[in-house]
Amino acid sequence: QVQLVESGGGLVQAGGSLKLSCAASGLTVGMYVGWFRQPPGKERELVASISWSDPSTYYRTSVKGRFTIYRDNAKNTIGLQMNSLKPEDAAVYYCAARRLTDNEYQYWGQGTQVTVST
C-alpha cells in the first residue's frame, strides 16, 4: 500500500522560495510521483512529475525554470523546490503516485497549503 505525506507548505512573499517534501512508503519500480495543486475555486492540476526509476521528469509550462522536482530513493522522499513564487502559485499542493499502467494517479497525500503574498 502506498502512503504519501506532504510537508513544507506555508506563507511566502512573492519572489520567494519554498520547498515541499513528500514522505512516501510503498513505492515500487515503474511508479511515477507527481505534485499537483488546486488553487481556490479551480480544478486540480499537475505541476510536475518524476519517475521513481529513471531521471525522466515533467513540468507544466507555467513552472518551468522556477520549480524543480527531485527524489531521494534512499530516504523515500520526493521534493518540490519552488523558486520565484508568484501569487498564482498559491494553492493546496498534493503529492500523488501512480503505476506506469495506471491512467490516473491512484494514491494521494492530504495536501499542504502554499500561500504567496504580494
Secondary structure, 3 states (H helix, E strand, C coil): CCEEEEECCEEEECCCCEEEEEEEECCCCCEEEEEEEECCCCCCEEEEEEECCCCCEEECHHHCCCEEEEEECCCCEEEEEECCCCHHHCEEEEEEEEECCCCCCCEECCCEEEEEEC
